[in-house]
Amino acid sequence: MKKRFLQLILILGVIMILILFTSIVTTAATTSGTCGDNLTWTLDDNGKLTISGTGSMENYSTSAPWSMYSNASVKYVVISDGVTSIGNNAFKGQIRLSSVKLPNGLLYIGDNAFSSCIYLTSINIPDSVIGIGKGTFSGSGLQSVYIPDNVQEIGSRSFYSCSDLSSVKIGNAVTKIDEYAFYNCTRIVSITIPNKVKEIGNSAFSSCAGLKTVTMPNDVEKIGEYAFGGCSSLLSVKIPDSVKIIKTGTFSFCSKLQSVTIGKGIKSVNNNAFSGCGALEEIIVSEENTNYFSQDRVLFDKYKTSVVFCAQSKEGEYIIPNSVTSIESGAFEGCDKITSITIPDSVTSIGSTAFSGCSSLNEIIIGENVTSIGEYAFSNCSSLVSFEIPK
C-alpha cells in the first residue's frame, strides 16, 4: 500500500513537471502582440518576425517589444503590404538580423530603425519611401544602398559609420544631405551628388578614407564644416559656382588632395579649410571670381593685398609679393617645408597662428612697417632660432 502511494506521488510529480514545462514552452512560443493601432507582430521559433496590418508602426524610445526576447532573436523581417511607416528604434541592435522585406507603399523609415544591425548587408528600399530618419542605418553592415527618387532629405547620421558600405546611389529628389550622413564610410570610392542637392551638412562625408572622387552639381549652395574632412584618398575637387563660403575644415586632412578649383561665387574662404592637405599642388580660381586670386600655390584676395592661405606642399624660400598688406590668421600654418620667409615693408599686420607649425622655417625677415603680430604667430617653429622684430 505504501509502495503504491509513493508511486502515485511520483506519477503526480511527473505530471506537474510536464504541465509546468508545457506552460513555459507555450509561453515562449506565443511571441506576438501589437505595434500600432492596426498593426500586429509575430515572432516564430526560426527568428522570422512578421508585421501585418495597415497604417503606421509605433515609435519606440529605446527598443521594440520583440527585443525583450533577446537582441539576437530576430533573424528575418517581413513587413506586409499596408504598413506605411517603420517606427523609431524598431529593429535597433538586432545583431542577427540578415534579411528584410519592405512593402511597396511604405512611406517612412524612422530614426535608428536598423541601427547596429551588423549582419544586414543589403536592403531594397521601395520607391514609395519619401523619408529616411536620423541614424536609420548607422553602424549597420550595409554594403550598397539605393536611395529612391522620392526621398528629399538624407537624415543626420543615416549611414553613420557603415564601414562596409561601398556603393551609394542617391535619388534625384534629394535636396539636403544632413550632417554626418555618411561619416566614416571608409569603403566608398566615388560619390555623385544629384542635381537638386543644395546643402551638404557638417561632416557629411567626413573620414570617408577611401573616397577618391566627388562630383558636385552647380545647384549646391552650402558645404558644411568638415564636410569632406579626413577624406585621405580624395585627389581633386571642384567647388561649384553656386557655393559662397568654404567653411572651417571643409577639406581638412585630405592628405592626397592635389588640385582644388574654386568657383566664381566664392566670397569667403576659411584659412583652415584645407589644413593638413600636404599634397596640394594646384589652386585654381575662376577668372570670374571677384574676391580671390591664386598664384604659385598661394591664395590671395582679388587685388593681392592679403595672403589667405598657402598650400602646405610649398617648400623652400618664399618671398611675399610687395602688394600684400596683411597676412591672415593661419595663412602659412602647417607649411612645414618652407625654410625661409621674406615679409615686405608693405605688410602692416600678421595674423594669429600665421606661421604656426612651420617646423623647417629657419629664417624670417619682417618688413619695417609691421605694427601687429597675432597670438601664436610663430608657435612650433622649431627650427627658428632668432629673428628681428621691427621698431
C-alpha positions as CSV (number, residue, x, y, z in Angstrom):
1,M,0.0,0.0,0.0
2,K,2.8,2.3,1.0
3,K,4.6,1.4,-2.2
4,R,1.6,2.3,-4.4
5,F,1.2,5.6,-2.6
6,L,4.8,6.5,-3.4
7,Q,4.3,5.5,-7.0
8,L,1.2,7.7,-7.2
9,I,3.1,10.7,-5.7
10,L,5.9,10.1,-8.2
11,I,3.4,10.0,-11.1
12,L,1.6,13.2,-10.0
13,G,5.0,14.9,-9.6
14,V,5.9,14.0,-13.2
15,I,2.6,15.2,-14.5
16,M,3.1,18.6,-12.7
17,I,6.5,19.0,-14.2
18,L,5.2,18.2,-17.6
19,I,2.3,20.7,-17.2
20,L,4.8,23.4,-16.0
21,F,7.2,22.7,-18.9
22,T,4.4,22.8,-21.4
23,S,3.3,26.1,-20.0
24,I,6.8,27.5,-20.3
25,V,7.2,26.3,-23.9
26,T,3.8,27.6,-24.8
27,T,4.5,31.0,-23.3
28,A,7.9,31.1,-25.1
29,A,6.2,30.2,-28.4
30,T,3.5,32.8,-28.0
31,T,5.5,35.8,-29.1
32,S,3.2,38.2,-30.6
33,G,1.4,41.5,-29.9
34,T,0.5,44.9,-31.4
35,C,2.9,47.5,-32.7
36,G,0.4,50.1,-34.0
37,D,-3.3,51.0,-33.9
38,N,-3.9,48.5,-36.7
39,L,-0.6,46.5,-36.7
40,T,0.3,43.2,-35.2
41,W,3.6,41.3,-34.9
42,T,4.5,37.7,-34.6
43,L,8.0,36.2,-34.0
44,D,8.3,32.4,-34.8
45,D,10.8,29.9,-33.5
46,N,13.0,30.3,-36.5
47,G,13.6,34.0,-35.8
48,K,11.2,35.3,-38.5
49,L,9.4,38.5,-37.5
50,T,6.2,39.3,-39.4
51,I,4.4,42.6,-39.1
52,S,0.9,42.8,-40.6
53,G,-2.0,45.2,-40.9
54,T,-2.4,48.7,-42.1
55,G,-1.0,52.1,-41.1
56,S,2.0,53.3,-39.1
57,M,4.1,51.4,-36.7
58,E,4.6,52.8,-33.2
59,N,7.8,54.8,-32.4
60,Y,9.9,53.3,-29.6
61,S,12.0,55.4,-27.3
62,T,14.5,52.6,-26.7
63,S,13.6,49.2,-28.1
64,A,10.6,47.4,-29.6
65,P,8.6,44.7,-27.8
66,W,10.2,41.8,-29.7
67,S,13.6,42.9,-28.4
68,M,12.6,41.6,-24.9
69,Y,13.3,38.1,-26.1
70,S,16.9,39.0,-26.9
71,N,18.5,41.2,-29.5
72,A,19.7,38.0,-31.2
73,S,16.2,36.6,-31.6
74,V,15.2,38.3,-34.9
75,K,16.9,36.9,-38.0
76,Y,14.4,37.8,-40.7
77,V,11.8,40.6,-41.0
78,V,8.8,40.6,-43.3
79,I,6.7,43.7,-43.4
80,S,3.4,43.1,-45.1
81,D,1.6,45.4,-47.7
82,G,-0.4,48.0,-45.9
83,V,2.3,49.1,-43.5
84,T,3.1,52.8,-44.2
85,S,6.0,53.5,-41.7
86,I,8.6,51.8,-39.6
87,G,8.9,53.2,-36.1
88,N,11.9,54.8,-34.5
89,N,14.3,52.2,-33.0
90,A,12.1,49.4,-34.4
91,F,15.0,47.0,-35.1
92,K,17.9,48.7,-33.5
93,G,20.6,46.4,-32.3
94,Q,19.2,43.2,-33.8
95,I,22.6,41.7,-34.2
96,R,21.4,38.6,-36.1
97,L,19.1,40.3,-38.5
98,S,20.2,39.5,-42.0
99,S,17.2,39.8,-44.2
100,V,14.4,42.5,-44.5
101,K,11.5,42.6,-46.9
102,L,9.8,46.0,-47.1
103,P,6.4,46.6,-48.8
104,N,5.5,48.8,-51.7
105,G,3.6,51.7,-50.2
106,L,6.0,52.2,-47.3
107,L,6.5,55.9,-46.9
108,Y,8.9,56.4,-44.0
109,I,11.7,54.6,-42.2
110,G,12.2,56.0,-38.7
111,D,15.2,57.1,-36.6
112,N,17.7,54.4,-35.8
113,A,15.3,51.8,-37.3
114,F,18.1,49.5,-38.4
115,S,20.9,50.9,-36.4
116,S,23.7,48.5,-35.4
117,C,22.2,45.6,-37.4
118,I,25.7,44.4,-38.2
119,Y,24.6,41.4,-40.3
120,L,22.2,43.4,-42.5
121,T,24.3,43.6,-45.7
122,S,21.6,44.7,-48.2
123,I,18.1,46.2,-48.2
124,N,15.7,47.1,-51.0
125,I,14.1,50.5,-50.2
126,P,10.9,50.8,-52.1
127,D,10.4,53.7,-54.5
128,S,7.4,54.8,-52.4
129,V,9.6,55.9,-49.5
130,I,9.7,59.6,-49.1
131,G,11.6,59.9,-45.8
132,I,14.6,58.3,-44.1
133,G,15.1,59.3,-40.5
134,K,18.2,60.1,-38.4
135,G,20.7,57.3,-37.8
136,T,18.4,54.9,-39.7
137,F,21.1,52.5,-40.9
138,S,24.0,53.8,-38.7
139,G,26.6,51.1,-37.8
140,S,24.8,48.5,-39.9
141,G,26.5,46.0,-42.3
142,L,25.1,47.5,-45.5
143,Q,27.4,47.1,-48.5
144,S,25.3,49.0,-51.0
145,V,22.3,51.3,-51.0
146,Y,20.0,53.0,-53.4
147,I,18.1,56.0,-52.1
148,P,14.8,56.3,-54.0
149,D,13.9,59.3,-56.2
150,N,11.1,60.4,-53.8
151,V,13.4,60.9,-50.8
152,Q,14.1,64.6,-50.3
153,E,16.5,64.6,-47.4
154,I,19.1,62.1,-46.1
155,G,18.8,62.5,-42.3
156,S,21.6,63.1,-39.9
157,R,23.8,60.1,-39.3
158,S,21.6,58.0,-41.6
159,F,24.6,55.8,-42.7
160,Y,27.0,56.9,-39.9
161,S,30.0,54.5,-39.7
162,C,28.7,51.9,-42.2
163,S,32.2,50.7,-42.7
164,D,31.2,48.0,-45.3
165,L,29.2,50.5,-47.5
166,S,31.0,50.8,-50.8
167,S,28.2,51.6,-53.3
168,V,25.8,54.6,-52.9
169,K,23.3,55.9,-55.4
170,I,21.4,59.0,-54.3
171,G,17.9,59.7,-55.8
172,N,17.3,62.7,-57.9
173,A,14.8,64.4,-55.5
174,V,17.3,64.8,-52.6
175,T,17.9,68.4,-51.7
176,K,19.9,68.0,-48.5
177,I,22.4,65.6,-47.2
178,D,22.4,66.2,-43.4
179,E,25.3,66.2,-41.0
180,Y,27.3,63.1,-40.5
181,A,25.1,61.3,-43.0
182,F,27.9,59.1,-44.4
183,Y,30.6,59.8,-41.8
184,N,33.3,57.2,-41.6
185,C,32.0,55.1,-44.6
186,T,35.6,54.1,-45.4
187,R,34.9,51.9,-48.4
188,I,33.0,54.5,-50.6
189,V,35.3,55.3,-53.5
190,S,33.2,57.6,-55.6
191,I,30.1,59.7,-54.9
192,T,27.9,61.7,-57.3
193,I,25.8,64.4,-55.7
194,P,22.4,64.8,-57.5
195,N,21.5,68.0,-59.3
196,K,18.8,69.1,-56.8
197,V,21.1,69.0,-53.7
198,K,21.5,72.5,-52.2
199,E,23.1,71.6,-48.9
200,I,25.8,69.2,-47.8
201,G,25.8,69.2,-44.0
202,N,28.7,69.4,-41.5
203,S,30.9,66.3,-41.6
204,A,28.5,64.7,-44.1
205,F,31.3,62.6,-45.7
206,S,34.0,63.2,-43.1
207,S,36.5,60.4,-42.6
208,C,35.5,58.6,-45.8
209,A,39.1,57.5,-46.1
210,G,38.6,55.6,-49.4
211,L,36.7,58.4,-51.2
212,K,38.7,59.4,-54.4
213,T,36.2,61.3,-56.5
214,V,33.3,63.7,-55.7
215,T,31.1,65.2,-58.3
216,M,29.0,68.1,-57.2
217,P,26.3,69.9,-59.2
218,N,26.1,73.6,-59.7
219,D,22.9,73.8,-57.5
220,V,24.9,73.1,-54.3
221,E,24.9,76.3,-52.2
222,K,26.2,75.2,-48.9
223,I,29.0,72.8,-47.9
224,G,29.3,72.4,-44.2
225,E,32.2,72.5,-41.8
226,Y,34.5,69.4,-42.2
227,A,32.0,68.0,-44.8
228,F,34.9,66.2,-46.5
229,G,37.5,66.4,-43.7
230,G,39.7,63.4,-43.4
231,C,38.9,62.0,-46.9
232,S,42.5,61.0,-47.2
233,S,42.2,59.4,-50.7
234,L,40.4,62.4,-52.3
235,L,42.6,63.6,-55.3
236,S,40.8,66.7,-56.6
237,V,37.7,68.8,-56.0
238,K,35.8,71.3,-58.0
239,I,33.7,73.7,-55.9
240,P,30.6,74.8,-57.8
241,D,29.9,78.4,-58.7
242,S,26.8,78.4,-56.5
243,V,28.8,77.9,-53.3
244,K,29.6,81.2,-51.5
245,I,31.6,80.1,-48.4
246,I,34.3,77.4,-47.9
247,K,34.0,76.8,-44.2
248,T,36.3,75.6,-41.4
249,G,37.9,72.3,-42.1
250,T,35.7,71.6,-45.2
251,F,38.6,69.7,-46.9
252,S,41.0,69.5,-44.0
253,F,43.4,66.5,-43.8
254,C,42.6,65.4,-47.3
255,S,46.2,64.3,-47.4
256,K,46.3,63.2,-51.1
257,L,44.3,66.2,-52.4
258,Q,46.3,67.6,-55.3
259,S,44.0,70.1,-57.1
260,V,41.3,72.5,-56.0
261,T,39.1,74.6,-58.2
262,I,37.3,77.5,-56.6
263,G,34.1,78.7,-58.4
264,K,33.2,82.2,-59.3
265,G,30.7,82.6,-56.5
266,I,33.1,82.1,-53.5
267,K,33.1,85.1,-51.3
268,S,34.8,83.7,-48.2
269,V,37.4,81.0,-47.7
270,N,38.3,79.9,-44.1
271,N,42.0,79.7,-43.7
272,N,41.6,76.2,-42.1
273,A,39.5,74.8,-45.0
274,F,42.5,73.0,-46.5
275,S,44.7,72.4,-43.4
276,G,46.5,69.1,-43.5
277,C,46.4,68.9,-47.3
278,G,50.1,68.3,-47.7
279,A,49.9,67.2,-51.3
280,L,48.0,70.2,-52.7
281,E,49.9,71.4,-55.8
282,E,47.3,73.4,-57.6
283,I,44.8,76.1,-56.6
284,I,42.6,77.2,-59.5
285,V,40.3,80.2,-59.1
286,S,37.7,81.1,-61.7
287,E,38.6,84.2,-63.6
288,E,35.1,85.4,-63.0
289,N,35.6,85.3,-59.2
290,T,35.6,88.9,-57.9
291,N,37.1,88.0,-54.5
292,Y,40.1,85.8,-54.9
293,F,43.3,85.2,-56.9
294,S,45.8,82.4,-56.8
295,Q,49.4,82.2,-57.7
296,D,52.1,79.7,-57.1
297,R,50.0,77.6,-54.6
298,V,49.1,80.7,-52.6
299,L,45.6,82.1,-52.4
300,F,45.2,85.9,-52.2
301,D,42.3,88.3,-52.2
302,K,41.4,89.5,-55.7
303,Y,43.8,92.5,-55.6
304,K,46.6,90.6,-54.0
305,T,46.7,92.7,-50.9
306,S,46.1,89.8,-48.4
307,V,47.5,86.3,-48.1
308,V,44.6,84.0,-47.3
309,F,46.4,80.6,-47.2
310,C,49.4,78.9,-48.6
311,A,49.3,75.2,-49.7
312,Q,51.2,73.1,-47.3
313,S,53.1,71.4,-50.1
314,K,55.1,74.6,-50.7
315,E,58.8,74.3,-49.9
316,G,62.0,76.3,-49.7
317,E,62.2,80.1,-49.8
318,Y,59.1,82.2,-50.3
319,I,59.1,86.0,-50.8
320,I,55.7,87.6,-50.2
321,P,54.7,90.0,-53.0
322,N,55.1,93.7,-52.4
323,S,51.4,94.3,-53.0
324,V,50.5,92.5,-49.8
325,T,49.5,94.5,-46.7
326,S,48.2,91.7,-44.4
327,I,48.9,88.1,-43.7
328,E,45.7,86.5,-42.4
329,S,45.4,84.2,-39.4
330,G,46.7,80.7,-40.1
331,A,47.8,81.7,-43.6
332,F,51.0,79.6,-43.6
333,E,50.0,77.3,-40.7
334,G,51.5,73.8,-41.1
335,C,53.7,74.7,-44.0
336,D,56.5,72.6,-42.7
337,K,58.6,72.5,-45.9
338,I,59.1,76.3,-46.1
339,T,62.6,77.2,-44.9
340,S,62.7,81.0,-45.5
341,I,60.1,83.8,-45.5
342,T,60.6,87.4,-46.6
343,I,57.8,89.8,-45.5
344,P,58.0,93.1,-47.4
345,D,57.7,96.6,-46.0
346,S,54.1,96.8,-47.4
347,V,52.8,94.4,-44.8
348,T,51.4,96.0,-41.6
349,S,49.8,93.0,-39.8
350,I,50.5,89.4,-39.2
351,G,47.5,87.3,-38.0
352,S,47.4,84.8,-35.2
353,T,48.9,81.4,-35.9
354,A,50.0,82.8,-39.3
355,F,53.3,80.7,-39.4
356,S,52.4,78.2,-36.6
357,G,53.9,74.7,-37.2
358,C,56.4,75.9,-39.9
359,S,58.9,73.5,-38.4
360,S,61.5,73.9,-41.1
361,L,61.4,77.7,-41.1
362,N,64.9,78.8,-40.1
363,E,64.9,82.4,-41.4
364,I,62.3,85.1,-41.5
365,I,62.7,88.8,-42.5
366,I,60.0,91.0,-41.2
367,G,59.4,94.3,-43.0
368,E,59.8,97.6,-41.2
369,N,56.1,98.6,-41.3
370,V,54.6,95.6,-39.4
371,T,52.7,97.0,-36.4
372,S,50.9,93.9,-35.1
373,I,51.8,90.2,-34.7
374,G,48.9,88.0,-33.6
375,E,48.9,85.3,-30.9
376,Y,50.9,82.1,-31.6
377,A,52.0,83.6,-34.9
378,F,55.3,81.6,-34.8
379,S,54.4,78.8,-32.4
380,N,56.1,75.5,-33.0
381,C,58.6,76.9,-35.5
382,S,61.2,74.6,-34.0
383,S,64.0,75.5,-36.5
384,L,63.7,79.2,-36.0
385,V,66.5,80.3,-33.7
386,S,66.1,84.1,-33.9
387,F,64.6,87.0,-35.8
388,E,64.3,90.7,-35.5
389,I,61.1,92.5,-34.7
390,P,60.8,95.9,-36.3
391,K,60.7,99.1,-34.2
